[in-house]
Amino acid sequence: MNKSDHPLRINIRFAISPNPLQENGITLPIINSYYHSKAQSAYDKAIKLREIGEIAWADLPYDSGISDLCIEYAKQIRNQFYHFVQVGIGGSALGAQAILEALVNEVQDTNLGLTYEILDNIDPYEMKKLLQRYDLNKTVFHIVTKSGSTPETMAQLFILFEFMKQKVGDQWRNHFYITTDPREGDLKKWAVEEQLPTMHIPPKVGGRFSVLTSVGLLAASVFQLNVYKLLNGAKWIEKFCWDSNIEKNVALKLAVLLHRFQKEIGIQQFVMMAYSNRLYRLCDWFRQLWAESLGKRFDENGNEIYTGSTPIQALGATDQHSQVQLYIEGPKDKLILFLSSPFEVDLLIPKSPFQFETSLKYLEKHYLGELLLTEMLATQIAFLEAGRPTLHIELNGHTPEAIGAFFYLWEMVTMFAGFLNHINPFDQPGVEAGKKNTAAMLGKVGMDEYHQKVKTLLELNPPLYIDE
């Protein structure tokens, strides 16, 4: 998978020993053989789950029906509206935002006459600003929640419904498209009652693994991105991620490498650093996938293990001037993954306007993108000199194929990493605890036990301000 025409490549040269400067490197023989039995067990488990339909997200690249429906609805949206707003949180928002920011360019946006917004938080200031900024007659809302009862998203829906009812009366139905569970949930029930255009997240596809459903594909279709190419990118890497020869299985090999860094070298923080503003949201999407899947208190047998490496997003070259100092000279507990792509456009750095001799002459006649990617390589070398391991994912352009391959790769790596740690990468009990406490505090019926627990904890821990 090293050919230049492939959607992406994974470069591990600065994480592998022997290298006299790389004290934390791992040799290729270790990756290929040391964890062979453990890797085989993880692979066998994944195969079994796929065969019985428990990880349906793995087959999404082959579900063209989802794409067809998204394209159909997108045509309706473009014919009626100027503003597209996706309302969701976590996995219901991050994938769509990553796709749009990576692939919708300024020219395309202008030609279509469309704008987009991802409403992924319940900050009332941002909500009010959106409602004031857009012409609601020309605005469509894509409401996304797998459960159909996510409190943040449903609260936003209630507000949007009220505003739209006041603004357009009975025509409000034209302004809402729904993505939710196909069988149950309050949102599904309401969508059926009101006959709203509805798309479904297939059963056994968790929210953070749903980017290749209408969660991500409707937004892509609205902006006339080729969703079939997105799926083709996922299909391309799928064969490398399911290779039965585990020494050639790209996703499993990468998961083993990351697992060994965490368990045997003490890497506890995983930094994904994009050298392109347009790729930054991919890091955001990855951060949720990795953290929510792998940060677990218990293993599959109920033993307390408190496992998980903390994902951090960074932007080059910006964070060379804010974070890199810590990463190079601080605790040796971080692995850096650089993410880059060739630039579609570039700007020539002209001759200096200074009339005096300047030390900046070396910049002249180079390109801005060339400078940025040179800084990336120079930073990698600085990490190498400091004995800090790095990886590099090179996308072969800002293309749907590359983005689709990126999504599928990390979903697979995350699953394998979970199995190597003997945890369930598909649940999120820590998140559920906060949801239950919130519901109890707001007076949800049937939550008396949680309400009393919260009340007792607050009484035992009254406010204590540092200035008192």
N, C-alpha and C positions, 0 to 999 in steps of 0.2 A: 504493500500500500504506500509505496514511496514515489509513485509517479506524479509528475507535476500536474497532470490533468485531473487528478482526484480531488474531490471537494475539500478534503482536509487531510493534513498529515500531523502525526504526533512525534515530536523530536525529544528524545530522552537523553541526549548526549551529555548534558551537564548534570545529570543525576546519577550517572553510572560510573563506577570505578572500573579499572584502575586509573587514578589520576592523583598525582602527589598533592594537588591543592584541594581535592574534594574528599575531605575526611569522612563525610557523611554519605558518600556514594554507595551504591549497591551494585554488585557485579551481575552481568547478564546470566551466568550460570545459576546464581541464586534465584533470580526471577523465574528462570525456565524450569528449575528442578527442585529447589529446596522446599517449596510449598506445593509440590505437585499433587499430593494426596488431598490437601485442603482445597486447592483450586478445583480439582476434579469433583470433589463433593459439592462445592458451590455450583459448578456447572450442571451436575446431575439434578440438583434441586431445582434449578431454573428450568431445565428441560421438562421436568415432571409438572411444574406449575403451569408452564405454557400448554402442555398437552391437555390438562384438565380445565383450561380456560381461566385460571386464577390471575394471570397477568395479561389481560386482554390488550393492554397498551402496547405490548410487544408486536401485535398484529395490526395496529392502526395504519402503518404505511400501505397496507393492502386493502383498506376499506375505502374504496372510491365513492361509495354512496354518501359519506359525510361530505366529501369535497363537492360533489354534484349539488347537494342541497345548499351548501354555503354559497356556491356560485349563483344559484337561482335566487336566493334571498338577497345577495349582494347587488344584483341587477335592480331589484325593486328599490333597495336603499339608495343607490346612486341616482335613480330616476326621480326620487322625491326629496332627498335631503342634501344639505351641505355639511352638516356636522355629525360625526360618528363618535359616540361616547360609550365605552365599555365600562360597565359597573360590576366590579368583583374585587376579591381580595386574595392575596397569596397566589396559588396556582391558577385562579380564575382571572388573573390580570397580568401576571409577570410575563408569561409566554407571548401573549398578544403584543404587549409593549415591546418585548425584545424583537419580535418579527418586524413590527412597523418601524422601529428606530434603525434596525439594521438594513432594511430593504426599501423603505419608502424614501425616495430622494426628493429633493426640492423641486426639480422640474416636473416630476410625476405628480406631486402634490398640487402644483400650480395648474397643470393641465386638467386635472380632474375637478378642480374647484372644491376640494374637500379638505376638512380638517379633522383631526382625531384627538381624543383625550381619553386617558385611562383613569377612571375615578376609583382609586384603590385604597382610599383611607376615608375616615369619617370626620375629618377636620371640618368643623362647620364653616370656617372662613373660606376654605377652598370650595366647598359645596355651594355656598352663596355666590362666590365669585363666578363659578361656572354658570349658574342660573342667570346671572346678570349679563355675562359676556356674550352668550349665544342667543341667536334668534330661535326661540323654542319651536316656532312653526317649521323650522328647517333642521331640527335636531332629532336624531334617532338614538335610542338607548338600547344597548345589548346587555341584558341582565344575566349574570352568570353565577350560579351557585349549584354545585353538585347535589348537596343535601336538600336544597330548596328552603333552607331555614337558617342560613348563615346570618347572624344578627346584624352585622355591619351592612351587608348588602341589602337585606330586607328593610332595614331602617332607611337606607337611601332610596329604595324603591318606593316606600310609602311617601316620602317627600316628593319625589319626582312625579308620582301619580297625581298627587294633590295639585302640584304646579301645572301639570299638563292638562288636567281636567278643567282648571280655571282658565287656562290659556286657549285650548282648542276644543273644549267641550267633548262631545261624544266621539270626536275624531282621535282621541288620545290613543286608541288601540293601534293606530297606524304607526305610532312612535316607539313601540316596544317590541323587541325580539328577545326570545327567551332561550337560554341553554341550561338544562338541569337534568336530573335523573329521569329515566324514561317511565318509571313506574310509581314513584311515591314522592312525598314532600309537599309542603304548602304551595310552593311556587308552581309545581306541576299541576296541582289541582286548580289553582287560579288561572293558569294559562289555558287549560282545557275549558273551564267555565266561560272565559272571555274570548275563546277562539283566537288566541294570539299565535303568531308564527313561532313555532317551537322546535328547537334542536335538542338532541340528547347526548349526554356523556354515557357511553356504553357501560353496562355493569362490569365490575372488576377493573375499572379504570379510575384510579384515585385522582383527586384534584391536581396534585403536583405532577402527575404523569399524563395530563390531559391536553397538552399543548397541541397535539396533532389531531384533535377533534375540533368541533366548531368553536371551542374556547379560543383557539388561536387562528383557525382557518377562516372564520367569518370575517374578522378584521382584515386578514390578508386579502380575501376575495373582494371586499369593498374597495380596496385600493388597487385592484386588478393585478395583484401579485400572482404568480403562477403557483397555485397550491399543489398542482400535480408534481411540479419540480421539487417543492418542499418534501413531498412524500417520496419522490425518487431519490433524494439525498439520503433520507432515512433508510430506504430500501438498499441503497448502495452499501452503507456501512453495516446494515443488519447482517449481511453474510459474514462479515469479519467478526461480528460480536457473538455469533452463534456457531462459529467454527468448532467442530467436535475435537479438533486437535488443540488442546488447551494451551500448548506452547505457541500457537499461532493466533489464538483468540485475542483480538486487540483489546476488547473491553475487560476481559478477565485478567489479561497481563497487566493492564494499567491499574486495575483494582488491587492486584497482588502487590504491585510496586508501592502504591499508596498505603496499603495495609502494613507492609513491612516498615515503611518509614514511620508510621504511627506507633506500632507496637514495639519495635526493636531499636529505633533511633530516637524516639521521643518527640516526633513531630506532632504537635497538637493544634496547629493553625495552618490552614490551607488558603493561600492568597491567590486569587485569579485576577490578573492584571491585564486589562485590555489596552492595546495601543491603537485605539480608534474610538472616538466618542460614540460612533454608531454601533460598536460592539459592547459598550458598557452594560447595557441592559441584559445581555446574555449572561454576564457575571451575576447580575441581580437574580435572574431566573435560576442559575446554578446554585446560588447561595441558599435559596429556600429549599430546593430539592435536596441538597446535601445535608443541611442542618436538620430539617424536619424528618428526614428518613433515617439518619444515622446517629443522632443524639439520643441515646436511650439509657435508662436506668437499669433495666432488667434484660437478661438474655432470654432466649427462647425457653429455657428451663426454669425461669423465675429467679435466677441468681442475680444479685445486685452486682453490676459491673461498671456503671457510670462511664459509658464509652461515647466516643464521638470527637472528631476534629472540627474545630471552629472554622467555617468558611468566611473569608473576608474578600470584599471586592475592592479593586483599585483601578486607577486610570493613569496610563502613561501618556505624556510625560508629566502630567500634573502631579501625581503622587511620588514621583522621584524627588520632589521638593517638599514632601510632607511625611511620607511613610517609610521610604526606602532606608533612611538612616537607621531606623529601628530594626528593620529587617536584616541589614548587613552587619550591624555591630551589637544588636541587642541579643536576647536569649536565642539559643539555637533550637528553636521549637517550631520553625516555620518552613513550609515548602512553598515556593513561588511557581505558579504556572502562568506563563506569558501567553497572551492571545492576540493574534495579529492577522491582517489581511492586506494584500496589495491595495493601494488606493486607486479608485476609478478616475479621480481628477487630482491634479497636483498644481502647485504654484511655484514658479521659478523665483528663487531669491535673487533680486537684482543687485547691482553694484551699490555699495554703501553710499549714502548721501553725504557722509562726512567729508569735509574738505581737507582733513588732516589725516596723517598716517594712523591706521587703526589696527588693533590686534584681531579684529573681527573679519578680516579680509577672507579668511578660509571659508566663510559662509557663502560667499558670492558664487553664483552660477550652479549652486546645488538647488535641490527642490525641497519644499517644506515637508512633504511626506517622506522623502529620503532622509531628511534630518531626524524625523520622529522614529523611523525604523532603525536608523543607525544608533540613536540613543537607546533603543530597546536592546540591541545586541551589545552595546557597550555596558549597559546595566547588567545584562546576563554575565558578562565577563567579570564585572566587579563582584557579583555574587560568587562566581567560581573562585576568584582570588581569595574571597573571605571564607571559603570552605562551606558555602551554603548551596544546597541542591535546588535546581530549577528544572522545569519542564517547559515545553513550548508547543502550542497548537497553532498550526499555520493554516488558516482558511484560504482556499484558492479563489479569493474574491468575495465581494458582498453579493452572494448569489443565493437563491432559494435552496439549491442543492447543498451548499455548504452549511446553511443554517439548519436545514432538516437533519443533516448528518450529525451536527453538533448536539442537537436535542437528543437524538436516539442514542448516540454514544454515551452521554452522561446519564441517561436513564439506566442504561445497562451497567455502566461502571458502578453507579450507586447501588443497584440491586446486588451485584456481586460483592461489593464492599460490605453490605449488610450481612450477607450469608457468611463471609469470611469472619465476621465478628460474632456470628451466631445470634443475630438479632433479627427482628421483623422490620424490614425497611419500609413497610407499607402502612404502618399505623402511626398515631401521634398522640399518645395519652397525655403528654404534658400540655399540649394545646387544649385538649378537651377539659382539663381541670380548670383552666382559666375561663373557658366558656361557661361551665356550670356555675362557677362563682359569680360571674357577671349576671347570668340569668336570675340567680337567687337574689342578688342585691337589687335587681330591678323589679322584683316581685312576681316572677314567673310561678304559676300554680304548680304545686307538687315538688317544690324545691325547698321545703321547710328545713330539712336536714342540713343542706348546704348553707341556707340563710343563717341558721343558728351557729354553725361552725364559723362562718365569717364574722358574725357579731361577737362571738367569744374571742376570736383572735384579735379583733380590733380593740376590744376592751382590755385585753392583756398587753396590747402594744399601742398605747395612746401616742399622739403626736409628740415628738421630741426634737425640737429644733436646735441646731448647733449653736445658735447665738443666745440661747437661754441659759 
